[in-house]
Amino acid sequence: MQDLPRIGVAKVSPVTVIALMNHTIEQLEGNVVKLTVAVPADEFETAIDAAFRKLSFEVKIDGFRPGKAPRRILEARFGPEVAREQALKDGLPEYYADAVVASDLDTIAPPQIEITAGEETGDLEFNAVVEVRPVVHVTGYDTLRVELDYAPVDDAAIDAQIDAMRERFVDLEASDDPLVDGDYAEIDITGSVDGEPVDTLTASDYLYEVGSETVTPSLDETLRGEKPGAILEFTDTLPERFGEQAGTEVSFKLIVKDAKHKVLPELTDTWVSEVTEFETIDALRRDADMRLSVVRKLQAQMALRDRVLEELAGLVPVEPPEPLIGQEMDRRLRDLMQRLEADGMSIPQYLMATGQEQEAFLEGLRSGAANAVLADLGLRAVVDQEAIEASDEELEAEIDRLAQRLGDKPAKVRRDLDRRGVLGAVRSDIARGKALEFLVDNATVVDSEGNALDLKLPEVIATDEPIQSEEESQE
């Protein structure tokens, strides 16, 4: 038995045995099939000739230049079995791949190959036992009910957005009141390790926002309730964001030289007209309401797609195949590593920063991959059951998008896809995307109280002074 690379094409027909030229398929238990391939001796002879040509370049024969020694000389010198063995090694992957394509199999794992005839002479026959993607039938997908954690925009959210806007025009005013979160303290601070000052933890006239925790949490705790003139000392351990210094115990000394509190501009029609294109507070609030509605509905639409896939995965009546889970885990891990590398972080550093144990991380990765595999099987089922297809126009549009992203001409991208034999996979991706849109369009969407949600976007009026997103306002 030997392994060959995985080759994926389409899907296996559910009948038990299919005769396809010199290939037959036998359905085994589960989603495993046995592909039997017969190669006539005269066809295999071509592979043996190729093996002798390869051998003629690799060995030195007196009187012949490399690659010019005739087969009869090589056969007499090394014996016919050497070339046949090489022909088997080189030819089996190609014969297997041709049989997979001809049989329209969608394999998901490397095959187990067993040569049953022709290893020494005559016709070549071999069996390939391989796992294929299961073809499933799902019910209930056209009546999905999806619950979203969604709330309409209220006055508090609008107030927060406008206050975030006012923060951009804040003034700092000297104060003798005790420091509270949001106030600024002008300090001289010195951090020392074993009595030696640390340059990166020492500063003069440093304006620090109380509650920001941008140095250490103990600094904020120490400053709260203090007034100008206070001389303070404390010890703290540096947090993870200090990199190699994280975990170091540092002794701090500081003097509060001054204190300032923020003064937001008064919210009036006059101020609004001066800093925005709106004339009144009411107009600004209406714009904030509309923009927040757009943000929340866009977020809800994204969440809806994820929830629909979760619900669809629950309708798939099979266990996710292990090879597909492994492939999806690998893909997700590679994506995470690329994102982390862009930020100069490794997987161990990420786990430490997020407080995850490796075992729990891998368990979560596997769970997410398994659900993604089931969702994909469900989408493929919907494509078949709803007869969803990708049109030629949709295929060309996708090729245009790929070309734009790659910086190539569409014709070149199409040739590359065709040469690699993946145009069908691109069509399949488009069809599954259309299946997801079908599910989203037909799903019943409700909030946590069971009320129907309308996630259609309102018309947005552009302004020169855009309102911040809810996330930005909380930074």
NORKA-V46908 format. One record per residue. N is the residue number from 1. SS is DSSP state (H for helix, E for strand, C for the rest). OMEGA is omega as a letter, one per 20 degrees, with the letter a starting at -180 (999 if undefined). BURIAL is b if it has 9 or more other ideal C-beta (glycine too) atoms within 8 Angstrom, else e. Layout:
<<N & SS & OMEGA & BURIAL> <N & SS & OMEGA & BURIAL>>
//
This chain:
<<1 & C & r & e> <2 & E & a & e> <3 & E & r & e> <4 & C & a & b> <5 & C & r & e> <6 & C & r & e> <7 & C & a & b> <8 & E & r & e> <9 & C & a & b> <10 & C & a & e> <11 & C & a & b> <12 & C & r & b> <13 & C & a & e> <14 & C & r & e> <15 & C & a & e> <16 & C & a & e> <17 & E & a & e> <18 & E & r & e> <19 & E & a & e> <20 & E & a & b> <21 & C & r & e> <22 & C & a & e> <23 & E & r & b> <24 & E & r & b> <25 & E & r & b> <26 & E & r & b> <27 & E & r & b> <28 & C & a & e> <29 & C & r & e> <30 & C & a & e> <31 & C & r & b> <32 & E & r & b> <33 & E & r & b> <34 & E & r & b> <35 & E & r & b> <36 & E & a & b> <37 & E & r & b> <38 & E & r & b> <39 & E & r & b> <40 & C & a & e> <41 & H & a & b> <42 & H & r & e> <43 & H & r & e> <44 & H & r & b> <45 & H & r & e> <46 & H & r & e> <47 & H & r & b> <48 & H & r & b> <49 & H & r & b> <50 & H & r & b> <51 & H & r & b> <52 & H & r & b> <53 & H & r & b> <54 & H & a & b> <55 & H & a & b> <56 & H & r & b> <57 & H & a & e> <58 & H & a & e> <59 & C & r & b> <60 & C & r & e> <61 & C & r & b> <62 & C & r & e> <63 & C & a & e> <64 & C & r & b> <65 & C & r & e> <66 & C & r & e> <67 & C & a & e> <68 & C & a & e> <69 & C & a & b> <70 & C & a & e> <71 & H & a & e> <72 & H & r & e> <73 & H & r & b> <74 & H & a & b> <75 & H & r & b> <76 & H & a & e> <77 & H & a & e> <78 & H & a & e> <79 & C & a & e> <80 & H & a & e> <81 & H & a & e> <82 & H & a & b> <83 & H & r & b> <84 & H & r & b> <85 & H & r & e> <86 & H & r & b> <87 & H & r & b> <88 & H & a & b> <89 & H & a & e> <90 & H & a & b> <91 & H & a & b> <92 & H & r & b> <93 & H & a & b> <94 & H & r & e> <95 & H & r & b> <96 & H & a & b> <97 & H & r & b> <98 & H & a & e> <99 & H & r & b> <100 & H & r & b> <101 & H & a & b> <102 & H & a & b> <103 & H & r & b> <104 & C & r & b> <105 & C & r & b> <106 & E & a & b> <107 & E & a & b> <108 & C & a & b> <109 & C & r & b> <110 & C & a & e> <111 & C & r & b> <112 & E & a & b> <113 & E & r & b> <114 & E & r & e> <115 & E & a & b> <116 & E & r & e> <117 & E & r & e> <118 & C & a & b> <119 & C & a & e> <120 & C & a & e> <121 & C & r & e> <122 & C & r & e> <123 & C & r & b> <124 & E & r & b> <125 & E & r & b> <126 & E & r & b> <127 & E & r & b> <128 & E & r & b> <129 & E & a & b> <130 & E & r & b> <131 & E & r & b> <132 & E & r & b> <133 & C & a & b> <134 & C & r & b> <135 & C & a & b> <136 & C & r & b> <137 & C & a & e> <138 & C & r & b> <139 & C & r & e> <140 & C & a & e> <141 & H & a & b> <142 & H & r & e> <143 & H & a & e> <144 & C & r & b> <145 & E & a & e> <146 & E & r & b> <147 & E & a & b> <148 & C & r & b> <149 & C & a & e> <150 & C & r & b> <151 & C & r & e> <152 & C & r & e> <153 & C & r & e> <154 & C & a & e> <155 & H & a & e> <156 & H & r & e> <157 & H & r & b> <158 & H & r & b> <159 & H & a & e> <160 & H & r & b> <161 & H & a & b> <162 & H & r & b> <163 & H & r & b> <164 & H & r & b> <165 & H & r & b> <166 & H & r & b> <167 & H & a & b> <168 & C & a & e> <169 & C & a & b> <170 & C & r & b> <171 & E & r & e> <172 & E & a & b> <173 & E & a & e> <174 & E & a & e> <175 & C & r & e> <176 & C & a & e> <177 & C & r & e> <178 & C & a & e> <179 & C & r & b> <180 & C & r & b> <181 & C & a & e> <182 & C & r & e> <183 & C & r & b> <184 & E & r & b> <185 & E & r & b> <186 & E & a & b> <187 & E & r & b> <188 & E & a & b> <189 & E & r & b> <190 & E & r & b> <191 & E & a & b> <192 & E & r & b> <193 & E & a & b> <194 & C & r & e> <195 & C & a & e> <196 & E & r & e> <197 & E & r & e> <198 & C & a & b> <199 & H & a & e> <200 & H & r & e> <201 & H & a & b> <202 & C & a & b> <203 & E & r & e> <204 & E & r & e> <205 & E & a & e> <206 & E & a & b> <207 & E & a & e> <208 & E & r & b> <209 & E & r & b> <210 & C & a & b> <211 & C & a & e> <212 & C & r & e> <213 & C & a & e> <214 & C & r & e> <215 & C & r & e> <216 & C & r & b> <217 & H & a & e> <218 & H & r & b> <219 & H & r & b> <220 & H & r & b> <221 & H & a & e> <222 & H & a & b> <223 & H & a & b> <224 & C & r & b> <225 & C & a & e> <226 & C & a & b> <227 & C & r & b> <228 & C & a & e> <229 & C & a & e> <230 & C & r & e> <231 & E & a & e> <232 & E & r & b> <233 & E & r & e> <234 & E & r & b> <235 & E & r & e> <236 & E & r & b> <237 & E & a & e> <238 & C & a & b> <239 & C & a & e> <240 & H & a & e> <241 & H & r & e> <242 & H & r & b> <243 & H & a & e> <244 & H & r & e> <245 & H & a & e> <246 & C & a & b> <247 & C & r & e> <248 & C & r & b> <249 & E & a & e> <250 & E & r & b> <251 & E & a & b> <252 & E & r & b> <253 & E & a & b> <254 & E & r & b> <255 & E & r & b> <256 & E & a & b> <257 & E & a & e> <258 & E & r & e> <259 & E & r & b> <260 & E & r & b> <261 & E & a & b> <262 & E & r & b> <263 & E & r & e> <264 & C & r & b> <265 & C & r & b> <266 & C & a & e> <267 & C & r & b> <268 & C & r & e> <269 & H & a & e> <270 & H & r & e> <271 & H & r & b> <272 & H & a & b> <273 & H & a & b> <274 & H & a & e> <275 & H & r & e> <276 & C & r & b> <277 & C & a & e> <278 & C & a & b> <279 & C & a & e> <280 & C & r & b> <281 & H & a & b> <282 & H & r & e> <283 & H & r & b> <284 & H & r & b> <285 & H & r & b> <286 & H & r & e> <287 & H & r & b> <288 & H & r & b> <289 & H & a & b> <290 & H & a & b> <291 & H & r & b> <292 & H & r & b> <293 & H & r & b> <294 & H & a & b> <295 & H & a & b> <296 & H & a & b> <297 & H & r & b> <298 & H & r & b> <299 & H & r & e> <300 & H & r & b> <301 & H & r & b> <302 & H & r & e> <303 & H & r & b> <304 & H & r & b> <305 & H & r & b> <306 & H & a & e> <307 & H & r & b> <308 & H & r & b> <309 & H & r & b> <310 & H & r & b> <311 & H & r & b> <312 & H & r & b> <313 & H & a & b> <314 & C & r & e> <315 & C & a & b> <316 & C & a & b> <317 & C & r & e> <318 & C & r & e> <319 & C & r & e> <320 & C & a & b> <321 & C & a & b> <322 & H & r & e> <323 & H & r & b> <324 & H & r & b> <325 & H & r & b> <326 & H & r & b> <327 & H & a & b> <328 & H & r & b> <329 & H & r & b> <330 & H & a & e> <331 & H & a & e> <332 & H & r & b> <333 & H & r & b> <334 & H & r & e> <335 & H & r & e> <336 & H & a & b> <337 & H & r & b> <338 & H & r & e> <339 & H & a & e> <340 & H & r & b> <341 & H & r & b> <342 & H & r & e> <343 & C & r & e> <344 & C & a & e> <345 & C & r & e> <346 & C & r & e> <347 & H & r & e> <348 & H & r & e> <349 & H & r & b> <350 & H & r & b> <351 & H & r & b> <352 & H & a & e> <353 & H & a & e> <354 & H & r & e> <355 & C & a & e> <356 & C & r & e> <357 & C & a & e> <358 & H & a & e> <359 & H & r & e> <360 & H & r & e> <361 & H & a & b> <362 & H & r & e> <363 & H & r & e> <364 & H & r & e> <365 & H & r & b> <366 & H & a & b> <367 & H & r & e> <368 & H & r & b> <369 & H & r & b> <370 & H & r & b> <371 & H & r & b> <372 & H & r & b> <373 & H & r & b> <374 & H & r & b> <375 & H & r & b> <376 & H & r & b> <377 & H & r & b> <378 & H & r & b> <379 & H & r & b> <380 & H & r & b> <381 & H & r & b> <382 & H & r & b> <383 & H & a & b> <384 & H & a & e> <385 & H & r & e> <386 & C & a & e> <387 & C & r & e> <388 & C & a & b> <389 & C & r & e> <390 & C & a & b> <391 & C & r & e> <392 & H & r & e> <393 & H & r & e> <394 & H & r & b> <395 & H & r & b> <396 & H & r & b> <397 & H & r & e> <398 & H & r & b> <399 & H & r & b> <400 & H & r & b> <401 & H & r & e> <402 & H & a & b> <403 & H & r & b> <404 & H & a & e> <405 & H & a & e> <406 & H & a & e> <407 & C & r & e> <408 & C & r & e> <409 & C & a & e> <410 & H & a & b> <411 & H & r & e> <412 & H & r & b> <413 & H & r & b> <414 & H & r & b> <415 & H & r & e> <416 & H & r & e> <417 & H & a & b> <418 & H & a & e> <419 & H & r & e> <420 & C & r & e> <421 & C & a & e> <422 & C & r & e> <423 & H & r & b> <424 & H & r & b> <425 & H & r & e> <426 & H & r & b> <427 & H & a & b> <428 & H & r & b> <429 & H & r & b> <430 & H & a & b> <431 & H & r & b> <432 & H & r & b> <433 & H & r & e> <434 & H & r & b> <435 & H & r & b> <436 & H & r & b> <437 & H & r & e> <438 & H & a & b> <439 & H & r & b> <440 & H & a & b> <441 & H & a & e> <442 & H & a & e> <443 & C & r & b> <444 & E & a & e> <445 & E & a & b> <446 & E & r & b> <447 & C & a & b> <448 & C & r & e> <449 & C & r & e> <450 & C & r & e> <451 & C & a & e> <452 & E & a & e> <453 & C & r & b> <454 & C & a & e> <455 & C & r & b> <456 & C & a & e> <457 & C & r & b> <458 & C & r & e> <459 & C & a & e> <460 & C & r & e> <461 & C & a & e> <462 & C & r & e> <463 & C & r & b> <464 & C & a & e> <465 & C & a & e> <466 & C & r & e> <467 & C & r & b> <468 & C & r & b> <469 & C & r & e> <470 & H & r & b> <471 & H & a & e> <472 & H & a & e> <473 & H & a & b> <474 & H & a & e> <475 & C & 999 & e>>
//
